[in-house]
Amino acid sequence: MSESKRFSIGSFYLNRLKKHFFWLYFIVFLITLLMTWKGGEALKNQQIKTLRIDSFEQLNQLASVLESAIAKYQHMPTLLASNDRVKKALRDGFDSDINQLNQELEQINRITEASDSYILNTEGLTIAASNYRENTSFVGRNFAFRPYFQDAIQGKPGRYYALGTTSNRRGYYFSYPVYEGDSIIGIAVVKVDLTQFEKRFANQHYEFLLLDPDGIVFSSSRPNWLYRIFGELTHAELQRIADSQRYYGKSIEKLAIVYQKPFDEKSQIVDVLENTLLNDDVEIERLSFLKMSRPIRLLDFKISILAPLKTINEEIALWRAIFAGGVTITALLFGLAMLRSRMLRERSDANEMTRHNQAYIREVIQNTQAGLVTLDENHKIESFNPAVEKLLGQPLAPLVGQPLNALFLADESDAPAQDDFLEAANDLGVKVLTREGRLCYSDQTVPVEMTLCKMQLPNRLSYLVTFHDMTERKRYEQEITQARIELEERVRERTFELQGANTRLRHEIEEHKGTQRELIQTAKLAVLGQLTAGLNHELNQPLTAIRAFAGNGLKFLDRGQYEQAHTNLQHISQLGHHMGDIIARFKVFARKGDVHHGPIAVQTAIMGALKIMSPRYKEVGIELVVTEDQGFIVNGDMVFLEQVLVNLLANAADAILESPDNTRRVSIEQTSTENQVVLCIQDSGNGLSEEAIRHLFEPFFTSKSLGLGLGLGLSISQRIVEAMGGQISAKNQDSGGAEFCVRLPRFNHLIPPS
């Protein structure tokens, strides 16, 4: 078969192979594109699921805090309605009584942090208000048109939410009728300003919405979303809202939601258009959120959290770009490998062609795409093909008969001279020699890879030199080197960022410790707040006795009965010491501080807690059974142990009061082991549910009725006990009721306290 026929057949199969590779590359490209898109979607859904779990916990916490914060105001109108000064001001209408009532309402507002408190007569006219000093005072204004007045005047507690027509502030209203006998003589109203809650949650990483029953945004972390409709309202419903003057003068518009799709049964993906001010120009920005909602039954509202998805979308886009870049680099490396394989294949073909006669060699030299140069046995240039001239862009006829180093220079500075390495190749019997270097002629330089092949012809020795253009390869190497330098720079920057993040983490740990101390102090003050009524009773009794003894003592002095007067003064002194002891105990209990370990008597801590709790127990008629002093000494902090005992005694009282049919009794028992002292507080309530036992010591979990607790007492008590090296546990008694046990290490005088 002739060489031309072989070439034609080879070209035919080569073209078919190229077509097959083209379709293979196209299919691989489509699969890669599909994997990039589907993988990004799967990663995005997984990150959104994680965000939904975190946001759902934040939604529950936000709803609980909002309900608890507003619930504490719902009974204030009832307390105001029972105030004798309110009734007197409504009944008599004297200016002195009204002035005193204004001052008292102002003081109550400062203490309770309510927005406004005011009193209406039966005509709806405001006779007294906490804001009587302000320009926007309610005094003299008529609110008979408000539904909370209409409900209360009929003898029912009133609730309402609206934008204030006078103060122009949004609020939630609680009202209650003021009775004189069986007749209603006025209305007591308390307004809760919701702006304080917006400020509290304004700087969170999510947006929140408070929707009224009509789906109108009543409160939001974004002020421009206020009074927007998160849904659809009919014309009749909009007219009803306008007639009620609930949003006095505000236009009700629909929120610009352009996309809404359920993510799962509890959340939705929502896209909202938002106007953004950029360089004094207003631009429309599309914001994507994960929306979750839950009802607030106390207010008949719905609260929603909108967690932004911008960060997740950017991360997915970055992941896709990195993945696509990795695939691209892989494809480039594969192409480079194929190019290298092709170069080696061409070199092999050139070696095979050396077995043919000189004419065939010359034909190959003239037609090959690689630069070919033949050398004689003295390493002088005999001939070259047009590809060499094409590389340098000029004729090379003057180089015939010149040594190879007149055309090619090796790159290695320490490499032997051109003739030397050719002679060394001959001595070692090397038939193929490869070097990298440059084709240099006149003012032209081209980087090439040189391959020298020995050709043993029948009559003489000859050499075939092949030159491959390495311009692209050198460029690729420079790009890879630059990429490595940039990668090292990014690694250094990331290391610096991680060091900064580590510093911020240590700072956040210190802030967490401060927050924990504040929570412990808050729990103390919450307990003291619950015991205020009992403390008032304990102090009123000796105060009444002091007034009686003082009055009698004055009469005895007038009569000259000094001995009786002296006796009364002694009684007064004893009662004063008693009151001072009560106040001192509450003062010590309320102080701030960290846990300090030291020897403390268990009985002393129990008696200190009983001094604080006994007024409340007497008030509600709970029997308290305490075992005799066992002389136990533990290693801990007296004040913090008293706080734990007060929390447990207060919880026991609450559990008993929630089951009024049970026997009212609380027992405190002391036992010990070799290394621990165990204090057990047992109540006669209904006991703990299985769910309560599982979550009892978790923050913000409470099994009490709505509004009776924040769910922090047991969590803080557990931290205090663990800080003192002990444990706290809870279980139900076989005879009924719950039992809480505190285990503390016994004090060992041989081991110094930590």
Secondary structure as GFF3:
##gff-version 3
##sequence-region A 1 754
A	DSSP	alpha_helix	3	71	.	.	.	ID=ss1
A	DSSP	alpha_helix	76	81	.	.	.	ID=ss2
A	DSSP	alpha_helix	84	92	.	.	.	ID=ss3
A	DSSP	alpha_helix	95	112	.	.	.	ID=ss4
A	DSSP	beta_strand	116	121	.	.	.	ID=ss5
A	DSSP	beta_strand	126	129	.	.	.	ID=ss6
A	DSSP	alpha_helix	147	153	.	.	.	ID=ss7
A	DSSP	beta_strand	158	163	.	.	.	ID=ss8
A	DSSP	beta_strand	170	180	.	.	.	ID=ss9
A	DSSP	beta_strand	183	193	.	.	.	ID=ss10
A	DSSP	alpha_helix	195	200	.	.	.	ID=ss11
A	DSSP	beta_strand	207	211	.	.	.	ID=ss12
A	DSSP	beta_strand	217	220	.	.	.	ID=ss13
A	DSSP	three_ten_helix	223	225	.	.	.	ID=ss14
A	DSSP	beta_strand	228	229	.	.	.	ID=ss15
A	DSSP	alpha_helix	235	243	.	.	.	ID=ss16
A	DSSP	beta_strand	253	254	.	.	.	ID=ss17
A	DSSP	beta_strand	257	264	.	.	.	ID=ss18
A	DSSP	beta_strand	267	278	.	.	.	ID=ss19
A	DSSP	beta_strand	281	296	.	.	.	ID=ss20
A	DSSP	beta_strand	301	308	.	.	.	ID=ss21
A	DSSP	alpha_helix	310	353	.	.	.	ID=ss22
A	DSSP	alpha_helix	358	367	.	.	.	ID=ss23
A	DSSP	beta_strand	371	375	.	.	.	ID=ss24
A	DSSP	beta_strand	381	384	.	.	.	ID=ss25
A	DSSP	alpha_helix	386	392	.	.	.	ID=ss26
A	DSSP	three_ten_helix	397	399	.	.	.	ID=ss27
A	DSSP	three_ten_helix	404	406	.	.	.	ID=ss28
A	DSSP	beta_strand	408	410	.	.	.	ID=ss29
A	DSSP	alpha_helix	418	428	.	.	.	ID=ss30
A	DSSP	beta_strand	432	441	.	.	.	ID=ss31
A	DSSP	beta_strand	444	456	.	.	.	ID=ss32
A	DSSP	beta_strand	461	469	.	.	.	ID=ss33
A	DSSP	alpha_helix	471	530	.	.	.	ID=ss34
A	DSSP	alpha_helix	532	559	.	.	.	ID=ss35
A	DSSP	alpha_helix	562	590	.	.	.	ID=ss36
A	DSSP	beta_strand	598	601	.	.	.	ID=ss37
A	DSSP	alpha_helix	602	620	.	.	.	ID=ss38
A	DSSP	beta_strand	623	626	.	.	.	ID=ss39
A	DSSP	beta_strand	633	636	.	.	.	ID=ss40
A	DSSP	alpha_helix	638	657	.	.	.	ID=ss41
A	DSSP	beta_strand	665	672	.	.	.	ID=ss42
A	DSSP	beta_strand	676	683	.	.	.	ID=ss43
A	DSSP	alpha_helix	690	695	.	.	.	ID=ss44
A	DSSP	alpha_helix	713	723	.	.	.	ID=ss45
A	DSSP	beta_strand	727	732	.	.	.	ID=ss46
A	DSSP	beta_strand	738	745	.	.	.	ID=ss47
###
